[in-house]
Every structure is written in C-alpha cells, then in structure tokens.
Amino acid sequence: MWVFCTIAIFVHLLAFATTIEKPQNEAKTVTVKTSLGILRGSINTSSIGQQYYSFQGIRYAQPPVGPLRFKAPLDPVSWNGTRDAIAEGASCAQQGKGSEDCLFLNVFTTQIPPSSDESKLLPVMVWIHGGAFQSGSGSASFYGPDYLLGGGVTVVTFNYRLGVLGFLSVNDSDVAGNAGLKDQVAALRWVNANIARFGGNPNKVTIFGESAGGAAIHYQVLSPLSEGLFHQAISQSGAAINPTAFSESTNERAFRLGSALGLKTNDGQKLVDFFRTLPATQLIASQNKGMTEEESEKALAAAFIPTTEFTVKGEDTFLPDSPWKLLKSGQFKKIPYITGVNQNEGFIGLMGISTPAQLNKTLNDFERVLPLNLGLKKGSKLSLQVAEKVKQFYFGDRPITLQSIYDFVDLQTDIMYAGGCHRVTNQSLAHSADSIYNYQFTYSGRLNQHKSGDEIIKVVMHGDDLNYIFYKPGLHDTLEEDSTEMKVLHQFVKMWTNFAKTGNPSKEMDVTWAPATQTKRHYLRIDANLTLQQDLEKQRMVFWDEIYLNLGL
C-alpha cells in the first residue's frame, strides 16, 4: 500500500521538482519529478487561450496482464531517467479496440512550477468516465479540460478496466471482483501521492463522473477502500443502486461464459485459469454470452458489472456488502455531494421502440421492463402484479399513441436513473450526511450529444450534459461566445468548479442552490436560466418508494 503523502512533505521539494525546457526545433516541454521518477509533459494553449501543462499516459498501476488479469491493481514501479508523458496511453480493452495494458492517467494543470505556498495549490477534479462499465476512456478527445482549467482547478482523467476484464467475479477462486473499481482507487492513490507536484491540492479533491462513471463515484463514496482519498463528489446520472450498475452475483454468468467458450466445469479456479489463457479480444467479444435470456432483454444489459465481493487472501475488499445495504445502514462517507439527472434520460432505454405498435408489443410483456433489482421471478404472481401496477401508473387505459413513447421514456428515466438519485438522497439525509445538492438538467441546445445540425428535438437525453462541461474539438469552435449554449456551459462549469473550491456550487451565482433537507427537497433546474425548485417528479418518486417498500427493499 502506498503511504499517503501530504502537502507538507512536498513544500520543501517543489522548487526542485520542475524544469521547463525547449529543445531545438521542438515544442516546449516541462518535466516534473514524481514519487516514482521524472515525467516530461507538454505546454499547450487551450481553446480559450489559456496556457496549461499536459501530462498524459502516466502509468498509475502495473499492467494487469498474465497472472494479474482480473486481479486488484499493483502499485507502479519506479524508473530511471525521464519518461515521456506527452501522449495518451491505450484505452482499456473493449469491443473493437483497446489493450489490457491500459492503466494510465492524465494530468492537466495551469500551475507549473507549483507554488511553494500550500494555500495556493489548486483544487483537484478527478473525472471517472462512463460507458456502462463496458466502454470508454479518459481521453481528452471526449473530455477536454479547457473550460474546467479556466475555472481554476487541476483536472485528472484516467482509464480503468472494463467488462469481463474489470468485473469478473468467480466464487472459490482468486478473483473476488470489482477490479475496475479498485483501479479507480489506485488512480486516486496516485493523485494523493503526486498531485502537489503538479500544483494540485491533495487535501481538496473532488471526484466526478457521469452514467457508469456517476455510479462509480457513488461506489467510491460507499467503499471503505477509498477513505481519505477525496473530499467531495459529483454523480451525474448515476448511482450504485441503479439496476444497470450492480448485480448481486455474476458468478453464474462466469460459468455460463466458460461453457460458451468451451470449458464446462464447476471448479472456480479452473475456470479463472482457463480465462487467463484466452486472448482478451475473445473474452470481450463473448462476454455477454454469460447472461440468461431474461437478463439480456433488459435495457443496457451487461454481464459483468460491479458486484458484492468475497474475501481473497492478500487483497483488500472494495465492496463488503450490497450498495443498498451499505447506504441504508449509513456506511458511507459523509461529504458534500451533488447528484442529479437529465430530464429525459430514459431515451437510452427505449429498447428499440420507436412506434406505437412496437410499444404495444412491449406492454403485452411488461415484466421484461421491470428492473432486476426488484428481485422478482418472471412469471410469478407477484411479478405479474407489480408489472400491471407499473403499467397502469404510467399508461393507464389510454390508447397507445406517439405520446405514449414519452410516457415510456419517463418510466425508463425513473427506473434507470432518477429513482436511484432519489433513494440516495433519502438515505443520505436519513443518516445526517453533509450537504446533498440535487439537480435536473433540462436545457436542449446544439451541444446536446444527440443533436445533429439544426435538428430541434426538444428532449434532454442521457449524456447531454457532457458537452456543457468538457471541450470537444470541432464542436465548441462553431458556437458564438454569446450563444445560449455557451451561457449554459459557463454556468455549469462555474457551479462545478465552485463546488470543487468551496463546497458551495452557487457561490457568486445569480441563484442560491440550497441543499436538500428532510423537509424540503430542493433541486436546481439547470436550463438557460437557473431556478431553484422542490420535489423533483414527486408523484413518480413516491410511487417507486411504495413499490420498493412493499417488496421489503
């Protein structure tokens, strides 16, 4: 385990840790001495004209290959000389691309050489990418730090293992599970030990993420393994208790996958050893063969996702119990926390439905829509009763029309995202957590992910918030600075960086974003104009509260 470093350890070293140089006929570079060796980064100018320093492809753990496949990450090793950090490392293996040797992070900062005055070190924002725990990376081509850097913070992004390589869990073996979440802890440990050398404050770290990344943020809030590594958190469209973010057990899926790939066995270690002989590309391509038909018909279904762990000798446990049990018992970090959703998240869960006729077909087999975390056996009396109750609530006896598809979107929004955000807030407040800020993003503009050209579809889908925080080359450059889109972007960035700096997202804003309380469920409506509201989708949330309560959940 790394020894956590504090700012004081660095102060007397900072003046000697950094060198700026410009080799002949080359762009300017900068070197920083980390705890493991010297890194050479690049000096760049952001899209808003600000000079910043970029260190990319920094190894934060040993390559998880060979016997280390599926295992918790090991600390990186030191090196001699100067190592280049001027290009991104490979993304983690996923469908069609990536590598097993992928545990790299990127640091972007405006403060090199760092100040010797610890009070002037910048707050740090560490981004965890989404992608259903199956895809994605921390690449600047998707998550450009330009606007956040302009807000006066240091930004860190990174990769973590995905799919079966990141979330295989097999009973009676040396693979407990959640390797991808343990990768995230390793990245946070690297930040804790090294970020002061890049001008960042290790005692003022905010983690933030979206979708599966938002769920990962919540997992880090729940896990004892990341204690002391961050101080505030933002979950955008994600919670560990969401049905697509957790499975009670993926053990049976692992054995089904083994059978599909040619090994029928009841021996867990034999199965793991077999998987270690196969190419990563084959495992990734075949991973969803581990699911049953019922599991695979759910929206955004994936075989290998976070799960409750068993104990493996020599490894720390990331998730000692289910996220709901940890949350309900108050076993989580009591820190300032922002959690929210986009208005029409459920469009991502349409399950191929685009016409009233297709929706009618789904309504005739409505059990397939119910989330797995209800624990209902398909075809049972109770499952049929719950399915009918949900169908009546969202559709009643009204004729199925095009509008009904929007009702289905509301249903999927509540099941997959909004309900989780609501329940996390409930339990956080019940256990006297620190400030909990809720929001709903409702602005539909040209930066929404699912827009094309002058298309004016008035919905705010899953992922539509991302381009209002991160710079994407070729997209933001086409917008006028005085456009409404850029106004919304600047509001978003200011709130997120305010939160990283002070714990108060609305400092020096035109609106006061009050945290939620037991008696007043405030939330901020993020649109062209910011407005404080109460009781987000109250009727729908109360309905689901009753469903879970009646099932003893």
Legacy VTK file of the C-alpha trace (Angstrom):
# vtk DataFile Version 3.0
C-alpha trace
ASCII
DATASET POLYDATA
POINTS 553 float
0.000 0.000 0.000
1.188 3.479 -0.741
1.946 5.835 2.071
-0.400 8.782 1.643
1.592 11.951 1.108
0.571 15.321 2.465
1.279 18.758 1.201
3.835 19.379 3.903
6.082 16.626 2.566
6.256 18.393 -0.770
6.712 22.016 0.175
10.488 21.960 0.540
10.857 19.903 -2.667
8.664 21.904 -5.020
11.288 24.372 -6.135
13.433 21.476 -7.379
10.708 19.304 -8.889
10.038 21.122 -12.157
12.049 22.158 -15.192
10.785 23.942 -18.296
12.807 23.456 -21.441
12.566 23.954 -25.185
14.694 21.608 -27.275
15.759 22.957 -30.654
13.026 22.629 -33.306
10.602 21.172 -30.757
7.599 22.470 -28.871
8.121 23.474 -25.267
8.102 20.672 -22.743
8.106 20.569 -18.979
9.446 17.982 -16.543
8.117 17.111 -13.111
9.736 14.812 -10.568
7.095 12.464 -9.146
7.455 9.970 -6.318
8.442 7.314 -8.880
10.535 9.223 -11.401
10.704 12.177 -13.772
7.930 12.816 -16.316
8.147 15.022 -19.387
4.891 16.736 -20.365
3.912 19.357 -22.910
2.991 23.033 -22.719
-0.212 23.861 -24.585
-2.711 26.623 -25.207
-6.357 25.812 -24.543
-9.299 26.688 -26.766
-9.954 29.699 -24.524
-6.399 30.986 -24.932
-5.017 29.838 -21.592
-1.595 28.229 -21.240
-1.656 24.871 -19.485
0.549 21.862 -18.885
-0.414 18.390 -20.007
0.973 15.091 -18.719
-0.655 12.146 -20.476
-0.238 8.396 -20.415
1.070 8.276 -16.839
1.120 4.711 -15.545
-0.681 4.579 -12.173
-0.534 0.786 -11.704
1.320 -2.163 -13.150
-0.055 -3.653 -16.390
-2.835 -6.081 -15.326
-1.747 -8.856 -17.706
-0.865 -12.542 -17.469
-1.358 -13.771 -13.887
-2.503 -10.256 -12.903
-5.523 -10.441 -15.236
-8.738 -9.944 -13.196
-6.700 -9.140 -10.052
-6.578 -5.962 -7.975
-4.043 -3.494 -9.401
-0.487 -3.443 -8.097
1.455 -0.265 -7.366
3.503 1.049 -10.304
7.279 0.685 -10.231
9.818 3.485 -10.285
12.059 4.233 -13.246
15.364 5.886 -14.022
15.805 8.798 -16.379
12.952 10.826 -17.856
9.768 9.203 -19.142
7.665 10.937 -21.808
4.100 11.829 -20.821
3.109 13.655 -23.994
0.610 11.178 -25.491
-2.370 9.302 -24.090
-1.961 5.673 -23.130
-4.087 2.926 -24.661
-7.732 2.733 -23.644
-8.784 -0.391 -21.765
-9.864 -3.407 -23.800
-13.448 -3.134 -25.041
-15.423 -4.124 -28.111
-13.259 -3.444 -31.169
-10.364 -1.613 -29.524
-8.148 -1.107 -26.525
-5.477 -3.037 -24.666
-5.057 -4.878 -21.382
-2.076 -2.637 -20.650
-4.248 0.409 -20.082
-3.962 1.735 -16.538
-2.950 5.265 -17.451
-3.997 8.689 -16.237
-3.683 12.253 -17.493
-2.989 15.442 -15.540
-3.871 18.923 -16.817
-2.800 21.932 -14.805
-2.172 25.653 -15.182
0.259 25.791 -12.283
3.767 24.581 -13.171
6.094 25.040 -11.387
3.847 24.566 -8.355
3.650 27.183 -5.674
5.673 26.629 -2.532
2.726 28.134 -0.647
0.377 25.249 0.102
-2.588 27.628 0.349
-2.153 28.415 -3.358
-2.280 24.830 -4.578
-5.288 24.361 -6.866
-8.343 22.240 -6.073
-8.297 18.946 -7.971
-11.150 17.472 -10.027
-10.773 13.777 -10.903
-13.063 12.565 -13.699
-14.360 8.976 -13.940
-15.753 8.229 -17.400
-18.984 6.415 -18.179
-19.838 3.687 -20.667
-21.951 1.107 -18.780
-18.724 -0.337 -17.275
-18.164 -1.778 -20.762
-16.597 1.011 -22.814
-14.969 4.434 -22.752
-11.736 6.052 -21.615
-10.409 9.245 -20.076
-9.354 10.622 -23.465
-9.217 14.389 -23.953
-10.898 13.896 -27.329
-14.095 13.308 -25.319
-13.269 15.096 -22.082
-11.244 18.156 -22.978
-10.271 20.001 -19.774
-10.198 23.517 -21.287
-13.226 25.051 -19.571
-12.559 23.445 -16.198
-8.959 24.661 -16.241
-10.338 28.135 -16.886
-12.293 27.728 -13.655
-9.115 27.470 -11.624
-8.778 23.745 -10.931
-6.365 20.953 -11.818
-8.006 18.136 -13.819
-7.199 14.407 -13.794
-8.736 11.791 -16.105
-7.920 8.080 -16.348
-8.790 4.649 -17.722
-9.986 1.647 -15.710
-10.634 -1.973 -16.686
-13.989 -2.729 -18.277
-16.367 -5.604 -18.914
-15.255 -9.113 -18.026
-11.639 -7.968 -17.557
-12.699 -5.414 -14.973
-15.640 -7.100 -13.278
-15.272 -10.879 -13.416
-16.090 -12.450 -10.037
-15.832 -16.210 -9.507
-16.533 -17.979 -6.218
-13.805 -20.246 -4.825
-11.100 -18.615 -6.900
-8.533 -15.844 -6.612
-10.849 -13.373 -8.395
-13.127 -11.525 -5.971
-14.423 -8.976 -8.486
-14.605 -5.210 -8.951
-11.061 -4.902 -10.328
-12.216 -1.891 -12.355
-13.373 -0.091 -9.206
-10.107 -0.997 -7.485
-8.284 0.549 -10.455
-10.086 3.780 -9.629
-8.808 3.603 -6.053
-5.275 3.082 -7.369
-5.637 6.200 -9.535
-6.853 8.186 -6.525
-3.877 6.949 -4.501
-1.555 8.165 -7.239
-3.276 11.562 -7.129
-2.932 11.690 -3.361
0.781 10.931 -3.534
1.739 13.072 -6.521
-0.703 15.824 -7.419
1.011 18.507 -5.301
3.995 18.205 -7.644
1.651 19.338 -10.418
0.270 22.266 -8.429
-2.822 20.439 -7.182
-4.029 20.202 -3.608
-4.276 16.575 -2.384
-6.405 17.781 0.514
-9.036 19.296 -1.768
-10.005 16.577 -4.247
-13.443 16.348 -5.877
-14.307 13.208 -7.831
-16.967 13.469 -10.526
-18.376 11.234 -13.230
-21.348 10.536 -15.480
-23.514 7.455 -16.141
-21.459 4.407 -15.090
-18.894 6.988 -14.025
-21.555 8.609 -11.837
-22.328 5.198 -10.337
-18.585 4.666 -9.826
-18.447 7.950 -7.913
-21.186 6.645 -5.636
-19.300 3.363 -5.209
-16.243 5.319 -4.076
-18.426 7.186 -1.578
-19.616 3.809 -0.245
-16.315 1.921 -0.226
-14.025 1.849 2.824
-11.080 1.303 0.470
-11.019 4.911 -0.773
-11.217 6.551 2.648
-9.298 9.838 2.781
-8.592 9.992 -0.949
-11.234 12.609 -1.838
-13.336 15.171 -0.062
-16.363 15.944 -2.275
-18.210 14.096 -5.025
-20.493 14.690 -8.026
-22.599 11.899 -9.567
-24.121 12.866 -12.913
-26.831 10.408 -13.980
-25.507 7.570 -11.877
-25.889 5.736 -8.570
-24.506 2.430 -7.342
-28.049 1.232 -6.577
-29.263 1.703 -10.160
-30.269 -1.637 -11.746
-27.646 -1.395 -14.508
-24.855 -0.588 -12.029
-24.955 -3.594 -9.696
-25.555 -7.340 -9.710
-25.864 -9.397 -6.518
-23.681 -12.042 -8.136
-22.060 -12.531 -11.530
-20.699 -15.969 -10.597
-23.217 -17.971 -12.637
-22.632 -15.700 -15.612
-18.924 -16.523 -15.447
-19.601 -20.269 -15.622
-22.070 -19.804 -18.493
-19.416 -17.806 -20.343
-16.861 -20.543 -19.718
-19.255 -23.120 -21.136
-19.867 -20.970 -24.218
-16.104 -20.702 -24.748
-15.506 -24.433 -24.423
-14.982 -25.260 -20.743
-17.708 -26.900 -18.671
-16.599 -27.090 -15.056
-17.770 -26.481 -11.502
-14.273 -25.520 -10.354
-13.962 -21.742 -9.933
-10.171 -21.573 -10.024
-10.028 -23.865 -13.052
-12.445 -21.522 -14.822
-10.341 -18.449 -13.990
-7.145 -20.186 -15.123
-8.880 -21.073 -18.403
-9.970 -17.470 -18.936
-6.368 -16.353 -18.405
-5.264 -18.472 -21.375
-7.671 -16.779 -23.795
-6.984 -13.612 -25.790
-8.547 -10.532 -24.234
-10.307 -9.823 -27.529
-12.078 -13.192 -27.391
-13.238 -12.667 -23.825
-14.546 -9.184 -24.569
-16.325 -10.291 -27.753
-18.048 -13.183 -25.968
-18.720 -11.718 -22.525
-22.483 -11.238 -22.841
-22.925 -14.944 -23.582
-22.880 -15.271 -19.814
-26.341 -13.728 -19.493
-29.660 -15.524 -19.488
-32.326 -14.538 -21.997
-34.269 -12.737 -19.266
-31.183 -10.754 -18.232
-30.189 -9.845 -21.774
-33.576 -8.358 -22.663
-33.226 -5.594 -20.065
-32.206 -2.122 -21.230
-28.418 -1.606 -21.207
-27.905 -5.166 -20.002
-24.298 -6.237 -19.412
-22.994 -9.476 -17.926
-20.090 -8.190 -15.859
-20.642 -5.150 -13.672
-19.907 -4.301 -10.017
-20.934 -6.957 -7.512
-20.621 -7.855 -3.840
-17.215 -9.398 -3.143
-15.993 -12.365 -1.163
-12.654 -12.282 0.638
-9.466 -13.174 -1.225
-6.258 -13.608 0.758
-3.862 -10.718 0.254
-6.456 -8.382 -1.305
-8.484 -5.597 0.261
-12.244 -5.736 -0.227
-13.762 -2.829 -2.119
-17.457 -3.654 -1.623
-18.157 -5.648 1.561
-21.939 -5.649 1.075
-24.541 -4.592 -1.475
-24.614 -0.837 -2.159
-28.203 -0.617 -0.908
-27.344 -2.261 2.432
-24.305 -0.017 2.883
-26.387 3.045 2.042
-29.335 2.073 4.232
-27.079 1.375 7.227
-25.240 4.673 6.843
-21.913 3.088 5.894
-20.715 5.780 3.515
-18.592 8.909 3.549
-20.434 11.939 4.920
-19.110 14.509 2.453
-20.631 17.289 0.296
-22.295 15.536 -2.638
-24.026 16.631 -5.849
-26.306 14.099 -7.523
-28.723 14.695 -10.378
-30.186 13.600 -13.692
-31.121 14.795 -17.149
-34.806 15.308 -17.895
-35.272 12.552 -20.486
-32.593 10.017 -19.527
-34.867 7.144 -20.463
-34.497 7.647 -24.209
-31.378 5.484 -23.869
-33.595 2.658 -22.610
-36.159 2.623 -25.408
-35.197 -0.986 -26.215
-35.742 -0.493 -29.942
-39.147 1.126 -29.514
-39.882 3.937 -31.958
-43.532 3.374 -32.928
-46.802 2.855 -31.023
-47.007 -0.672 -32.460
-43.618 -1.607 -31.005
-44.616 -0.121 -27.658
-47.844 -2.132 -27.689
-45.795 -5.313 -28.074
-43.711 -4.386 -25.044
-46.801 -3.557 -22.983
-48.092 -7.063 -23.658
-44.958 -8.472 -21.981
-44.442 -5.742 -19.428
-42.482 -7.871 -16.972
-39.414 -7.521 -19.173
-39.369 -3.797 -18.333
-39.182 -4.321 -14.565
-35.718 -3.744 -13.094
-33.768 -6.780 -11.914
-33.131 -5.162 -8.537
-36.780 -5.783 -7.586
-35.776 -9.432 -7.215
-38.934 -10.744 -8.892
-39.116 -14.108 -10.629
-40.569 -13.607 -14.096
-43.953 -15.282 -14.440
-44.627 -15.369 -10.708
-47.882 -13.979 -9.342
-46.082 -11.137 -7.570
-44.076 -10.200 -10.655
-47.223 -10.049 -12.771
-48.991 -7.929 -10.147
-46.135 -5.424 -9.930
-45.875 -5.244 -13.716
-49.575 -4.454 -14.012
-49.361 -1.807 -11.290
-46.438 -0.077 -13.021
-48.162 -0.248 -16.412
-51.328 1.289 -15.012
-49.419 4.094 -13.316
-47.568 5.199 -16.445
-50.094 4.329 -19.176
-53.493 3.739 -17.549
-56.163 2.721 -20.003
-55.248 5.411 -22.527
-54.842 4.481 -26.206
-51.219 3.858 -27.177
-50.035 6.778 -29.313
-46.772 8.527 -30.114
-47.141 10.409 -26.818
-47.127 7.055 -25.044
-43.496 6.626 -26.082
-42.676 9.700 -23.993
-44.513 8.056 -21.086
-42.271 5.030 -21.604
-39.239 7.337 -21.546
-40.424 8.686 -18.184
-40.709 5.118 -16.915
-37.192 4.231 -18.042
-35.842 7.519 -16.667
-37.259 6.651 -13.255
-36.150 3.005 -13.271
-32.640 3.562 -14.560
-31.578 6.949 -13.177
-33.962 9.294 -11.337
-35.167 6.694 -8.846
-31.617 5.915 -7.784
-30.772 9.581 -7.325
-33.921 9.998 -5.223
-33.215 6.990 -2.989
-29.580 8.001 -2.475
-30.763 11.432 -1.337
-33.323 9.886 1.028
-30.786 7.661 2.743
-28.071 10.309 2.828
-30.392 12.685 4.651
-31.606 9.920 6.965
-28.038 9.405 8.151
-27.208 13.085 8.666
-24.908 13.318 5.683
-23.193 16.557 4.738
-24.773 18.879 2.158
-26.604 16.981 -0.604
-27.329 19.002 -3.738
-29.862 17.724 -6.297
-30.334 18.952 -9.863
-32.184 18.266 -13.095
-30.642 19.300 -16.422
-33.369 20.445 -18.827
-31.661 22.571 -21.489
-31.955 21.403 -25.108
-29.380 23.071 -27.346
-26.776 22.494 -30.029
-24.274 20.989 -27.596
-26.611 18.188 -26.582
-24.933 14.920 -27.571
-27.786 13.679 -29.698
-28.315 16.789 -31.778
-27.308 16.940 -35.425
-27.245 20.133 -37.426
-30.349 22.233 -36.842
-32.413 19.349 -35.509
-34.704 20.714 -32.818
-35.871 17.622 -30.938
-36.812 19.009 -27.535
-35.531 16.320 -25.230
-32.535 16.181 -22.916
-31.138 12.682 -23.146
-28.610 10.635 -21.248
-25.172 12.164 -21.726
-26.454 15.504 -22.987
-24.791 17.326 -20.093
-21.234 16.319 -21.034
-20.601 18.896 -23.732
-21.597 21.639 -21.302
-18.604 20.747 -19.114
-15.911 19.421 -21.432
-14.371 20.845 -24.584
-14.738 18.744 -27.717
-12.599 19.776 -30.725
-14.649 20.815 -33.737
-17.898 21.144 -31.790
-17.486 24.099 -29.459
-15.434 26.014 -32.020
-18.558 26.506 -34.159
-20.530 28.327 -31.454
-20.682 32.048 -30.815
-19.424 33.051 -27.372
-22.684 34.943 -26.716
-24.885 31.950 -27.647
-27.276 30.448 -25.118
-25.345 27.185 -25.317
-22.160 28.894 -24.135
-24.095 30.668 -21.387
-25.339 27.314 -20.099
-21.832 25.862 -20.394
-20.267 28.679 -18.379
-22.958 28.277 -15.696
-22.347 24.543 -15.495
-18.568 24.890 -15.312
-18.742 27.652 -12.713
-21.014 25.603 -10.458
-18.825 22.500 -10.709
-15.579 24.407 -10.099
-17.205 26.465 -7.312
-18.092 23.194 -5.632
-14.526 21.905 -6.024
-13.140 25.095 -4.496
-15.592 25.801 -1.687
-18.192 23.032 -1.375
-20.839 25.594 -2.395
-21.808 25.267 -6.093
-23.693 28.566 -6.296
-21.116 30.912 -4.798
-21.194 34.244 -6.682
-24.058 32.975 -8.883
-27.391 34.659 -9.595
-29.237 31.843 -7.830
-28.742 30.202 -4.445
-28.627 26.423 -4.834
-29.936 25.238 -1.490
-29.125 21.662 -0.457
-31.908 19.137 0.032
-33.247 18.651 3.549
-35.590 16.166 5.190
-38.481 18.627 4.901
-37.593 20.485 1.691
-36.285 18.552 -1.289
-34.688 21.446 -3.132
-33.207 20.833 -6.562
-31.693 23.153 -9.144
-33.235 23.207 -12.590
-30.303 23.773 -14.947
-31.532 25.489 -18.093
-30.850 28.763 -19.885
-31.892 30.293 -16.580
-31.147 28.596 -13.273
-34.124 28.145 -10.945
-34.467 26.506 -7.553
-37.362 24.039 -7.432
-38.752 21.493 -4.988
-39.738 17.820 -5.132
-38.353 16.547 -8.435
-41.026 14.385 -10.133
-42.604 13.869 -6.702
-45.574 11.735 -7.756
-43.385 9.334 -9.715
-40.777 9.078 -6.960
-43.403 8.390 -4.276
-44.828 5.639 -6.494
-41.463 3.871 -6.670
-40.842 4.402 -2.956
-44.026 2.425 -2.325
-43.042 -0.320 -4.790
-39.689 -0.907 -3.111
-41.161 -0.586 0.399
-43.887 -3.143 -0.322
-41.237 -5.571 -1.568
-39.191 -5.070 1.585
-36.397 -3.324 -0.281
LINES 1 554
553 0 1 2 3 4 5 6 7 8 9 10 11 12 13 14 15 16 17 18 19 20 21 22 23 24 25 26 27 28 29 30 31 32 33 34 35 36 37 38 39 40 41 42 43 44 45 46 47 48 49 50 51 52 53 54 55 56 57 58 59 60 61 62 63 64 65 66 67 68 69 70 71 72 73 74 75 76 77 78 79 80 81 82 83 84 85 86 87 88 89 90 91 92 93 94 95 96 97 98 99 100 101 102 103 104 105 106 107 108 109 110 111 112 113 114 115 116 117 118 119 120 121 122 123 124 125 126 127 128 129 130 131 132 133 134 135 136 137 138 139 140 141 142 143 144 145 146 147 148 149 150 151 152 153 154 155 156 157 158 159 160 161 162 163 164 165 166 167 168 169 170 171 172 173 174 175 176 177 178 179 180 181 182 183 184 185 186 187 188 189 190 191 192 193 194 195 196 197 198 199 200 201 202 203 204 205 206 207 208 209 210 211 212 213 214 215 216 217 218 219 220 221 222 223 224 225 226 227 228 229 230 231 232 233 234 235 236 237 238 239 240 241 242 243 244 245 246 247 248 249 250 251 252 253 254 255 256 257 258 259 260 261 262 263 264 265 266 267 268 269 270 271 272 273 274 275 276 277 278 279 280 281 282 283 284 285 286 287 288 289 290 291 292 293 294 295 296 297 298 299 300 301 302 303 304 305 306 307 308 309 310 311 312 313 314 315 316 317 318 319 320 321 322 323 324 325 326 327 328 329 330 331 332 333 334 335 336 337 338 339 340 341 342 343 344 345 346 347 348 349 350 351 352 353 354 355 356 357 358 359 360 361 362 363 364 365 366 367 368 369 370 371 372 373 374 375 376 377 378 379 380 381 382 383 384 385 386 387 388 389 390 391 392 393 394 395 396 397 398 399 400 401 402 403 404 405 406 407 408 409 410 411 412 413 414 415 416 417 418 419 420 421 422 423 424 425 426 427 428 429 430 431 432 433 434 435 436 437 438 439 440 441 442 443 444 445 446 447 448 449 450 451 452 453 454 455 456 457 458 459 460 461 462 463 464 465 466 467 468 469 470 471 472 473 474 475 476 477 478 479 480 481 482 483 484 485 486 487 488 489 490 491 492 493 494 495 496 497 498 499 500 501 502 503 504 505 506 507 508 509 510 511 512 513 514 515 516 517 518 519 520 521 522 523 524 525 526 527 528 529 530 531 532 533 534 535 536 537 538 539 540 541 542 543 544 545 546 547 548 549 550 551 552
